Amino acid sequence: MKKTMLALMLGALAGTAAAQSNVTVYGVVDVAAVRESGGVASTTKLTSGVEAGSRLGFKGTEDLGGGLSAIFLLENGFQADTGAMGQGGLLFGRQAYVGLQSKCAGTLTLGRQYTPQYLAVAAADPFGSGTAGDSKNLMAPTGNSASRMDNAVKYASPVFKGFNVEVVYGVGEVAGDSTAQRQFGGALAYTAGPLVLRLAQHNRNNDTAALKNTSHARNTVLTALYDFGLLKAHFAYGVDKGLNSALPRNLGNPYGYAAVPTPSTDSRVALLGVTVPQGAGVWLASYIRKNDETAFNQDAQQFAAGYRHYLSKRTDVYTVYAHLRNKNGAGYTVGSAIEGGTGNRGLNLGLRHTF
C-alpha cells in the first residue's frame, strides 16, 4: 500500500512538472560523398553536414504564467563521419541561448545566435544554405563565425497584420575598446498568403581600433519567396560594403594564383532560384551573380541544380551539382553547409536523417 501511494505521488509530481515545463532532444545526422574539383587539387571524400550541419540539440520551455515562458536552446555541432566536434571544438557552437517569450510582447534571447541577415538569406535559398548550391559560396555570411553572433541580445516581435521585426546587438568584449567587434542588425518581414518578403541588415565593427576606424562591414539584403503551388520562386539581392564584408569562404588561395585574391569591399549579389515539388521529392535550382564594384572587378557567378527525395518525413537522400565561374582572379569556391570548398565545382550525394 505504501509503495502504491508513493508511486501515485511521484506520478502526480511528474505530471505537474511536465505540465509546467517541456524539454525536447532533437538532432540531424547528415553524411555525403563529395567530389570537389577545379582548384589546385581535386578531392573525393565522405564528409558530414553537407545539406545541413549534423547536430544534437536540447530545447525547452517553462510556463511562468500570464502568457510568459522561459525558453532555452543548446545545440552542439559534430562531424558524423569522424565523431569530432564541430565549430572549432565548441561544445554548443551552433547555438546557445536563454530567454523569455511572451505571447503579446515577443521574445527576448541572450547568447550565441544566428544573425537576422543570415536567416533572411537562408530562407530565400532553394538549397537552404547547404549542399554545393549553398548561397554562402557568394553571399557572404555575417556574424563572428558562419552566420552566428556571440554575446548577442536578440528581440523578435509578435506578428502583427503580417509584419514582424527582429533586432540584435552583440557586445564585442575587446579589452580597452568597447566598440571593436561590436555588432548590430535586424530584419523586417512581411507575410501575405503565398508571399514572404524580408529586408535585413547586419553591421559589424572590425577587430581592432585601427581597422574599425577605417571601415566596418555592412551587409544588406532583400529577399522574396512566392509559392505558386506547382513551384516556389526564390529571390535575393544583397549589398556588401566595407572591410571584411564579402570574404571568400576559402582564404587559402585555393586556385594557386600568383597574387592572392583581394576580398571585395563593395559588391552586389543577386540570387534567382526555384523549387519544384514532384511526388516524394523536390527539384532545386539557383543562379547567383556577384558583381565586385571595386577596381579589381573580381566578379563571379554560380549555377546549381539538384534533387532531394524524401524516404519519410525525417529521412531524405539528395544529389546536387554546382559550378562557379570566377573572373579576374576572384577566389570564390563551391562549399556546403559547413565547409568552404577547394575548387569551382562540387558534386554531392548524401543522406540526411532528422530526429
C-alpha positions in Angstrom: 0.0 0.0 0.0 2.8 2.4 0.9 4.6 1.6 -2.4 1.4 2.2 -4.3 0.8 5.6 -2.6 4.4 6.6 -3.2 4.1 5.7 -6.9 0.9 7.7 -7.2 2.6 10.7 -5.5 5.6 10.5 -7.8 3.4 10.2 -10.8 1.4 13.2 -9.8 4.5 15.3 -9.3 5.9 14.2 -12.7 2.7 15.1 -14.3 2.7 18.6 -12.7 6.3 19.1 -13.9 5.5 18.0 -17.4 2.6 20.4 -17.5 4.8 23.3 -16.4 7.9 22.6 -18.5 8.9 20.8 -21.6 12.4 19.7 -22.9 13.0 18.3 -26.3 16.0 16.4 -27.6 16.5 16.7 -31.4 19.1 16.4 -34.0 20.3 15.9 -37.5 22.8 13.3 -38.9 23.9 14.2 -42.4 26.7 12.4 -44.4 27.5 12.7 -48.1 30.1 11.6 -50.7 31.6 14.8 -52.0 33.7 15.5 -55.1 35.4 18.9 -55.3 37.4 19.9 -58.4 38.7 22.9 -60.3 41.2 24.1 -57.6 44.9 23.3 -57.1 44.0 19.7 -56.2 40.8 17.7 -56.7 39.4 15.7 -53.8 36.8 13.0 -53.2 35.7 12.5 -49.6 33.0 11.4 -47.2 32.0 14.3 -45.1 29.4 15.4 -42.6 26.9 18.3 -42.6 26.7 18.8 -46.4 23.0 19.5 -46.7 22.6 20.6 -43.1 25.1 20.6 -40.3 25.0 17.4 -38.1 23.8 18.4 -34.6 22.5 17.3 -31.3 20.2 19.9 -29.6 18.2 20.4 -26.4 15.4 23.0 -26.2 12.9 23.7 -23.6 10.2 26.0 -22.2 8.8 26.6 -18.8 5.4 28.2 -18.3 5.8 31.2 -15.9 2.1 32.1 -16.1 0.3 35.1 -17.6 1.4 34.2 -21.1 5.1 34.3 -20.2 7.5 31.5 -20.7 11.2 30.9 -20.0 13.0 29.3 -23.0 16.4 27.8 -23.8 18.3 26.2 -26.6 21.7 24.4 -26.6 22.9 23.0 -29.9 26.1 21.0 -30.4 27.6 20.5 -33.9 29.6 17.4 -34.7 31.1 15.6 -37.6 29.2 12.4 -38.2 32.0 11.0 -40.5 34.6 11.1 -37.7 32.8 11.9 -34.5 34.7 15.1 -33.9 33.2 18.3 -32.5 32.2 21.0 -35.0 32.6 24.8 -34.9 36.2 24.7 -33.9 35.6 22.3 -30.9 32.9 24.4 -29.2 30.6 22.3 -27.0 27.5 24.2 -28.2 28.9 26.0 -31.2 25.8 26.0 -33.3 23.6 27.9 -30.8 23.4 28.5 -27.1 20.9 30.9 -25.6 18.3 31.5 -22.9 15.4 33.9 -22.9 11.8 34.9 -22.2 8.9 34.6 -24.5 5.6 36.4 -24.3 2.5 35.8 -26.4 1.8 39.5 -26.6 5.2 41.2 -26.2 7.6 39.0 -28.2 10.7 37.0 -27.5 14.0 38.2 -25.9 17.0 35.8 -26.0 20.6 36.1 -24.9 23.6 34.1 -26.1 25.2 32.7 -29.3 22.6 33.1 -32.1 22.1 33.5 -35.8 22.1 36.9 -37.4 18.8 38.1 -38.9 20.6 38.8 -42.2 21.8 35.2 -42.5 18.3 33.9 -41.6 16.8 36.0 -44.3 19.2 34.7 -47.0 19.0 31.1 -45.8 15.2 31.2 -46.1 15.4 32.5 -49.7 18.0 30.0 -50.8 16.4 27.0 -52.6 19.2 24.8 -51.1 18.6 26.2 -47.6 22.2 27.4 -47.2 23.5 23.9 -47.7 25.0 21.4 -50.3 27.2 22.5 -53.2 24.5 25.0 -54.2 24.9 26.9 -50.9 24.2 30.7 -51.2 27.1 31.3 -48.8 29.5 30.5 -51.6 28.9 34.0 -53.0 26.6 35.7 -50.4 28.9 36.3 -47.5 27.7 35.1 -44.1 27.6 37.6 -41.2 28.5 37.4 -37.5 31.5 36.2 -35.7 31.7 32.8 -37.4 29.5 31.1 -40.0 26.5 33.4 -39.6 26.4 33.3 -35.8 26.9 36.1 -33.2 28.5 35.7 -29.8 27.4 37.7 -26.8 24.1 38.6 -28.6 20.9 40.1 -27.3 18.0 39.5 -29.7 14.4 40.6 -29.7 11.7 39.2 -32.0 8.3 40.8 -32.1 5.0 39.1 -32.5 3.4 39.1 -35.9 1.0 42.0 -36.4 -1.0 42.2 -39.7 1.6 40.1 -41.4 4.6 42.1 -40.2 7.2 41.2 -37.6 10.6 42.7 -36.6 13.8 41.2 -35.3 16.7 43.2 -33.9 20.0 42.0 -32.4 23.0 43.6 -30.6 26.3 41.8 -30.0 28.9 43.0 -27.5 32.5 43.0 -28.8 34.1 42.4 -25.4 37.6 43.6 -26.6 39.7 44.8 -23.7 40.3 48.5 -23.9 38.0 49.1 -26.8 34.2 48.7 -26.1 33.3 49.2 -29.8 35.7 46.8 -31.6 33.9 43.7 -32.8 30.6 45.2 -31.8 27.7 44.1 -34.0 24.1 45.0 -34.5 21.4 44.3 -37.1 17.8 43.5 -37.7 15.1 42.3 -40.1 11.6 43.3 -41.1 9.4 40.5 -42.5 6.1 40.6 -44.2 3.9 37.5 -45.0 0.7 37.7 -47.1 -0.5 34.3 -48.2 2.0 32.8 -50.6 4.3 35.8 -50.5 7.1 36.3 -48.0 9.3 39.4 -48.0 12.3 40.2 -45.8 14.6 43.2 -45.5 17.6 42.6 -43.3 20.9 44.3 -42.4 23.9 43.5 -40.4 26.7 45.8 -39.2 30.0 44.6 -37.7 32.9 46.7 -36.4 36.3 45.2 -37.3 38.6 43.6 -34.7 40.9 46.4 -33.8 40.6 50.2 -33.4 42.8 50.8 -36.4 40.7 48.6 -38.7 37.4 49.6 -37.0 38.1 53.3 -37.7 39.0 52.6 -41.3 35.8 50.8 -42.2 33.1 48.5 -40.8 31.3 45.7 -42.6 27.7 46.4 -43.7 25.6 43.7 -45.3 22.0 44.5 -46.5 19.7 42.0 -48.2 16.2 42.0 -49.6 14.6 38.5 -50.2 11.3 37.3 -51.6 9.6 33.9 -51.8 6.4 33.2 -53.7 4.6 29.9 -53.6 2.7 29.3 -56.9 1.7 25.8 -55.8 3.3 24.0 -58.6 6.6 25.7 -57.8 8.2 28.2 -55.5 10.2 31.2 -56.8 13.2 32.4 -54.8 14.9 35.8 -55.0 17.6 37.7 -53.0 19.5 40.9 -53.6 22.4 41.9 -51.4 24.7 44.9 -51.0 28.0 44.3 -49.1 30.2 47.3 -48.2 33.2 47.8 -46.1 36.3 45.8 -45.0 35.6 42.1 -44.4 32.0 42.5 -45.7 32.4 39.9 -48.5 35.2 37.4 -47.6 35.6 34.3 -49.8 34.9 31.1 -47.8 38.4 29.7 -48.6 41.1 32.3 -47.8 44.0 29.9 -48.6 44.4 30.8 -52.3 42.7 27.6 -53.5 43.5 28.2 -57.2 47.2 28.8 -56.7 47.2 32.3 -58.2 50.4 34.3 -58.2 48.5 37.1 -56.4 46.2 36.1 -53.6 42.6 37.3 -54.4 41.6 40.6 -52.9 38.3 40.4 -50.9 35.8 42.9 -52.2 34.8 45.9 -50.0 32.0 47.0 -52.3 29.8 44.4 -54.1 26.3 43.5 -55.2 25.0 40.0 -55.3 21.7 38.6 -56.7 20.1 35.1 -56.4 17.3 33.6 -58.5 16.0 30.2 -57.7 13.2 27.7 -58.0 12.0 24.6 -56.1 9.6 22.2 -57.9 7.9 19.5 -55.8 7.3 16.2 -57.6 5.8 13.3 -55.7 8.0 12.4 -52.8 10.8 14.7 -54.0 11.7 18.2 -55.0 13.8 19.6 -57.8 16.1 22.5 -56.9 18.0 25.1 -59.0 19.6 28.5 -58.5 21.7 31.1 -60.2 23.8 33.6 -58.2 25.8 36.5 -59.6 28.3 38.6 -57.6 29.4 41.9 -59.0 32.5 43.4 -57.5 32.3 47.2 -57.7 36.0 47.8 -56.8 38.8 48.4 -59.2 39.7 44.7 -59.1 36.4 43.7 -60.7 36.6 40.2 -59.4 33.1 39.1 -60.3 31.7 35.5 -60.0 28.6 33.5 -60.9 27.3 30.2 -59.7 24.9 27.7 -61.3 23.5 24.9 -59.1 20.9 22.1 -59.6 19.8 19.2 -57.5 17.2 16.8 -56.4 16.0 15.8 -52.9 13.9 12.6 -52.3 12.1 12.0 -49.1 12.1 8.4 -47.9 10.0 9.5 -45.0 9.2 12.8 -43.1 12.5 12.6 -41.4 14.9 11.0 -43.9 15.9 12.2 -47.3 18.6 11.4 -49.9 20.0 14.2 -52.1 22.3 14.9 -55.0 23.5 18.4 -56.0 25.9 19.8 -58.6 27.3 23.3 -58.6 29.7 25.1 -61.0 31.2 28.5 -60.1 32.9 30.9 -62.6 35.5 33.3 -61.2 36.5 36.5 -63.1 39.8 38.5 -63.0 41.4 36.3 -60.3 38.4 36.0 -57.9 38.8 33.2 -55.4 35.3 32.0 -54.6 34.8 28.3 -54.1 31.9 25.7 -54.0 31.4 24.5 -50.4 28.5 23.1 -48.5 26.5 23.9 -45.3 29.7 23.8 -43.1 32.7 23.6 -45.5 34.2 26.4 -47.6 35.3 24.2 -50.6 38.5 23.9 -52.5 37.5 24.4 -56.2 34.9 25.8 -58.5 33.0 22.6 -58.9 31.2 20.4 -56.4 29.1 17.2 -56.6 27.2 15.8 -53.6 25.4 12.5 -53.0 24.1 12.3 -49.4 21.7 11.0 -46.8 20.2 13.1 -44.0 18.1 11.9 -41.0 16.4 14.2 -38.5 15.1 13.2 -35.1 
